[in-house]
Every structure is written in structure tokens, then in C-alpha cells.
Amino acid sequence: MKPPFLPICIVVFLLLWTNASQAQTTQTKLNQICLENTEQFTLASKYVAGENYVIQVGLPSGYSSAKKSYPVLYIIDGDVLFGMIRESADWLMYTNNIKEIIVVGISYGQGRDVWLKKRNRDLIPSIDTLSDKGYDATGINSYLKFIQFELFPEVNKNYRTNPDSSAILGGSYGGFFNSYVLFTQPELFKGYIIDCPALEWNNKMISKLETDYYNKHKELNATVFITYGSLETKIDKNTVNDLIQMLQIHNYKGLNLVTKVFEGETHTSIFPAAIGVQLRTLFKL
């Protein structure tokens, strides 16, 4: 009688396939990472047509058992910056380096290619020679309305916030956007973190906005933290230094201006290098 070779092979194959499937399932589960005390929701906008923003909210560890309200830090480019900044803030809160805050990331949730395209649309005001080819660049005011009239109410309704102590963080185009808000609607935030802003945009538009603002106002009640890396391009460093110099010359009443050049850092490495100092400045105990 011949040994049952074929059935044994089938059994072995099925066992191997089952084990592989289980291992794959286990591996898939291991790849799913959640940040503790963090929530996420989508928010449709009527100001940015057809856009459903993904909003990430990082809460202090004691939020559920406390009754107090918290300052809020809003993060531009949440798709790439929220996780890093939220975890940095959580560590600094845990070690009593900063006060407890809520961190809110504004994201698109559709991958980096979509993020690059839509941040052009939302963070800069017009098509320019510096525009990425094929990208719209006309939606800055619509995006600002989304934040002011849709995001603020939603966050303040669902979380215990202190709207009078909110801040915003952004870099590059996000730094341009934050500078734009600072000189058009400065009352929206008490703190502005402006990393390596793209201030050469539209023939140095931000410098013109700052001059226009100064001609009408002599107060600027905010903490403004402006940074860039020493390895930035010469034109980027010059335009940032020009803005810093103008703010120093105009010496606005109520303005707490903080500036720092991070040695050895680039246009992108500035973010992890600077975040600890920035958080400790804006949210010091």
C-alpha cells in the first residue's frame, strides 16, 4: 500500500498557509499604532468647497478626570507634524516642563501627494513664480475662514478649551500663513510659532502687510516665535531677518518677539530641533 503522500502534502500546505495567514494578521495588527489620549474626526467645510478636513486632537493625560479648561495649539500641516509635536508636548507635560495643553492638527488624511497639493491651495494667496507647477494657490482666505468660523467653534464646543490662550504653529508655507494671519487678524491667536517661513513669496508680500499694519496699529498683543536653521538658503535667511528687523524697529506695544537660529539645521530638520524650545516659551509654567 502506498503511503498517503498527497493528503499529507495538502495537510502540511494547509497548516503552513494557516500559520502564515495568522502571522500576517498578527503583523497587520502590530502595524496599527494609536496615540494615547488622541481623537480624530472629519470636518466638512463650506468655505473650502468639497473639503473634508481630518482633525486630530491630542488631550492631556488627565483630561478625562479634570474639569479645567486648556490652551490649544493648532498645527498647520498636521499630516506630517501632528504626531511629532503632540508627542513632544505630551512628554514635556509629563515632565512638568510646560503647562497642560490641547494639541489640534489640521490634516487632509489622503497621503503626502495630496497633502503637498492641497497645502499649496490653502496656505498661499496666489499663483507665483515660486508655485509648484500644476497646483492651485489661491485659497488662503477660504482656509482662514474655515479655521475661524468652522474649526474654532467645533473644537471649543467639544473640548474644554481656553480660546483666549490659543496658539498656532506652522513652517515654510505654514510659516507664511501664520505671518499672514499675524498681520491681518492678529487677535485670532495669542501665540504664533513661525518656522522658516517662505517670506519671499509674491514679491515679499508679508513685509508689505507688516508695513500696512504698522501704519494703522502700534500694538500687537501676541508672543511671536520666529526660527530658521543656519543651513537655510541665503534668500530665505535674508527675508526672515528682514521681517525680524522690521518688528524690532517698530517695537509694537504688547509684542513678545522671540527669535532663534538653530545651528546645523535645514528647512525641514528645524521642526524637531525647535519644538521643545518653542513649547516651553509659549506654554511655560
Secondary structure as UniProt FT lines:
FT   HELIX           5..30
FT   TURN            36..37
FT   STRAND          38..44
FT   TURN            49..50
FT   STRAND          52..58
FT   TURN            61..62
FT   HELIX           63..65
FT   STRAND          72..75
FT   HELIX           78..94
FT   TURN            95..96
FT   STRAND          102..107
FT   HELIX           112..123
FT   TURN            129..130
FT   TURN            133..134
FT   HELIX           140..146
FT   HELIX           147..151
FT   HELIX           152..158
FT   HELIX           163..165
FT   STRAND          167..171
FT   HELIX           173..184
FT   HELIX           186..188
FT   STRAND          191..195
FT   TURN            199..200
FT   HELIX           201..216
FT   STRAND          219..229
FT   TURN            230..231
FT   HELIX           234..250
FT   STRAND          253..262
FT   TURN            263..264
FT   TURN            267..269
FT   HELIX           270..282
//
